[in-house]
Amino acid sequence: MQLISATPSPFARKIRIILHEKAIPFDLRTEVPWNEDTTLPQHNPLEKLPVLILDDGTTVYESAFIAEWLERRHPHPPLLPPDDDGILAHKRLEVLAGGVCDALVLIFFERQRAPDARSAPWLARQQRKVDGGLAETARLIGDGPHAVGDRFGLGDIAAGCMLGYLDLRLPALDWRGRHPALAAYYARLEQRPSFRATRPVAQAIDAGVV
Ligand SMILES: N[C@@H](CCC(=O)N[C@@H](CS(=O)(=O)O)C(=O)NCC(=O)O)C(=O)O
C-alpha cells in the first residue's frame, strides 16, 4: 500500500506512526497538497492528505478513518483497548488533537496573507481553540504514563502529533511552561522510534494558496 503524506502534516504523521507501530510495510509518497503538481484530486475528492492507496487501487482518506481502517484490518498490536470507555477516551483525544491542528493550519494560512489583509478576530478565534484544546488535552492526560490508562495507543499518537505540530507552527508558544506535566509526557513520547522516525519538517509551498 502507499501513503500520500506531507513532511509537516500532523494528520499524515499520525498514520505514519500507526503504520510504524504495527510494522505494516508501505511506500511513502511525499507531496505538497497546495502545489499544482499534487496528485490528491485523483485519490481524494476532498483533495487532502493523508490518503492511503490500497494495492487494489481503493483509497482511504481522512486520518481518523484511515486510523480506524488500519485498526480493523491490522489489529495487532492493538492501539485501542477492548472496552468501549477506553476506546471513546482515545477517540476523544484524537478529535481534540485534530481540532487543534485544524486551528493551527488556519492560523498558518491567515499569516500567509499580506499583513494588512490578515483578520485579527479570525486569528484570535483560532488561537482560542489552540489554547483551549491544549488545556483540555493536558487535563485529560494529567500526569499519567499514557494518554489513556496504562497502555500506549491512538490517543498518545494523536496528542503527540498535535504537540509536535504546535512546536513547528507556533514555536514561540510556551506550552511546556503552561503545562509541565504534558511537557514531561511528550518528552517521553518523543523517544519512541515511531516518533523519532517521523518528526515534522516544514515544506516550501508555491505562492497563491490564499
Ligand atoms: N481532517 C483531515 C485534515 C487533513 C489536512 O488538513 N491535510 C492538509 C495537509 S496538512 O495541513 O496536514 O499538512 C491538506 O491536505 N490540505 C489541503 C487542502 O486543505 O486543500 C484529516 O484528518 O486527514
The ligand as an SDF file (V2000), in Angstrom:
LIG
                    3D

 23 22  0  0  0  0  0  0  0  0999 V2000
   -9.3410   16.1870    8.6170 N   0  0  0  0  0  0  0  0  0  0  0  0
   -8.2310   15.8520    7.7700 C   0  0  0  0  0  0  0  0  0  0  0  0
   -7.2390   17.0220    7.7250 C   0  0  0  0  0  0  0  0  0  0  0  0
   -6.0910   16.7770    6.7520 C   0  0  0  0  0  0  0  0  0  0  0  0
   -5.4510   18.0680    6.2850 C   0  0  0  0  0  0  0  0  0  0  0  0
   -5.8480   19.1840    6.6650 O   0  0  0  0  0  0  0  0  0  0  0  0
   -4.4220   17.9130    5.4200 N   0  0  0  0  0  0  0  0  0  0  0  0
   -3.7760   19.0720    4.8110 C   0  0  0  0  0  0  0  0  0  0  0  0
   -2.2550   18.9430    4.8100 C   0  0  0  0  0  0  0  0  0  0  0  0
   -1.5450   19.3420    6.3450 S   0  0  0  0  0  0  0  0  0  0  0  0
   -2.0980   20.6320    6.7490 O   0  0  0  0  0  0  0  0  0  0  0  0
   -1.9340   18.2950    7.2710 O   0  0  0  0  0  0  0  0  0  0  0  0
   -0.0970   19.3960    6.1330 O   0  0  0  0  0  0  0  0  0  0  0  0
   -4.2260   19.1540    3.3630 C   0  0  0  0  0  0  0  0  0  0  0  0
   -4.1050   18.1700    2.6430 O   0  0  0  0  0  0  0  0  0  0  0  0
   -4.7010   20.3450    2.9600 N   0  0  0  0  0  0  0  0  0  0  0  0
   -5.0750   20.5630    1.5680 C   0  0  0  0  0  0  0  0  0  0  0  0
   -6.3920   21.2720    1.4930 C   0  0  0  0  0  0  0  0  0  0  0  0
   -6.9660   21.5630    2.5840 O   0  0  0  0  0  0  0  0  0  0  0  0
   -6.8580   21.5250    0.3830 O   0  0  0  0  0  0  0  0  0  0  0  0
   -7.5430   14.5750    8.2880 C   0  0  0  0  0  0  0  0  0  0  0  0
   -7.6390   14.3170    9.4790 O   0  0  0  0  0  0  0  0  0  0  0  0
   -6.9470   13.8320    7.4700 O   0  0  0  0  0  0  0  0  0  0  0  0
  1  2  1  0
  2  3  1  0
  2 21  1  0
  3  4  1  0
  4  5  1  0
  5  6  2  0
  5  7  1  0
  7  8  1  0
  8  9  1  0
  8 14  1  0
  9 10  1  0
 10 11  2  0
 10 12  2  0
 10 13  1  0
 14 15  2  0
 14 16  1  0
 16 17  1  0
 17 18  1  0
 18 19  2  0
 18 20  1  0
 21 22  2  0
 21 23  1  0
M  END
$$$$
